[in-house]
Amino acid sequence: MPKLIITNGDAAAARIRAAGLKGHLVPWQDMLHDGPVPADADLDRVSDVRAEFLAEALGMELDAVRADFAHRDAQIEVHGAYGEVELWFEHDLYDQLQLIQILNYFSDQPERMGLFLLQASHYLGVMEPSAVSALAEARAPLSQVQMETARQAWEAFTAPTPSALAGFAHARHDSLPHLVPALRRLLAEFPAPRSGLSLTEERILRQLADGPAKVAKVFAAVHSMDEAQFLADLPFFLRLDGLAFAHEPLIEGLPFRTSDCGPLAVTPGETGAGETAYRAYAGAEIALTKAGAAALAGRFDHASENQVERAIGGTRIGPGAMWRYERASGDLVAPN
């Protein structure tokens, strides 16, 4: 019988094809670390929420985004037509959240046999075909322990408060060795006490502490700081938007919001308005404001003063629900 291969995105799918591996490929394509994610095993209901968030945040047409999700979900929902299902995922946060969503889905499919995990500690999208072939040889059947661990992680991630997520991320889960480090990195995206900055926001401001710099340079520097790099350019731009267009801006110099001019073209070689807008955004020179410098010094609380509102998994962060994470101690700080 044919094989279904699910992986993180188009670049990984292209490498798997280049290695000559046979199977029907489905790129999962969702940055689950940003925006609301409901506690639901039903793919359609999760996809509805995700499509609405992504369309608004990235300036995309809702119907087109929803259609892409529907096409993706339909391909996994006919998994019974395949003799085997292989899950190809990396070690970083982007992939680990996709992995636990998919495993949570399959945990509700009790008759599904022939599930295999190919867990990469490097980035599939840049692997040589020989390395992809070697990884294929190392595939392992998914165990019940792995399935249950992923189900628990998904429930914690989509819970209405991050308490379960913090508890899960500070325990040992050896069956999925990359999951705990990834979830700890996710917790670091909650506002910190005093400054109200996420780890990524703090890193952005520190890159500007010595003077202005272009967006592309700041992105490259901040991106490289993660051992397991997970943050692509568009979600990074959303973080810049949050700093630049707040009531009291922490940075200045952006020409527009990411969502203001329609979808930014990020495909190499693509031309048109989207590509022009992308170049204008990535090439903009940004600088620290007085409020940004004060936040770095712990004298300005960005989350509180700017009434930051966003969602991480099932948790809403905002006025009256300002969950924080103390990165040094690993402690959650509940809203007052």
Sequence and secondary structure as in RCSB ss.txt:
>XXXX:A:sequence
MPKLIITNGDAAAARIRAAGLKGHLVPWQDMLHDGPVPADADLDRVSDVRAEFLAEALGMELDAVRADFAHRDAQ
IEVHGAYGEVELWFEHDLYDQLQLIQILNYFSDQPERMGLFLLQASHYLGVMEPSAVSALAEARAPLSQVQMETA
RQAWEAFTAPTPSALAGFAHARHDSLPHLVPALRRLLAEFPAPRSGLSLTEERILRQLADGPAKVAKVFAAVHSM
DEAQFLADLPFFLRLDGLAFAHEPLIEGLPFRTSDCGPLAVTPGETGAGETAYRAYAGAEIALTKAGAAALAGRF
DHASENQVERAIGGTRIGPGAMWRYERASGDLVAPN
>XXXX:A:secstr
  EEEEESSHHHHHHHHHTT  SEEEE    TTSEE  S S HHHHHHHHHHHHHHHHT  HHHHHHHHHHHHHH
HHTGGG SEEEEEE SSHHHHHHHHHHHHHHHT TT   EEEEE SS GGG  HHHHHHHHHT EE  HHHHHHH
HHHHHHHTSSSSHHHHHHHTS  TTSTTHHHHHHHHHTTS  TTT   HHHHHHHHHTTTS EEHHHHHHHHHHT
 SS    HHHHHHHHHHHHSSSS SEE  SS TTTTS    STT  SHHHHHHHHHHT EEEE HHHHHHHTTSS
 HHHHTT  EEEETEEEBTTB  EEETTTTEEE   
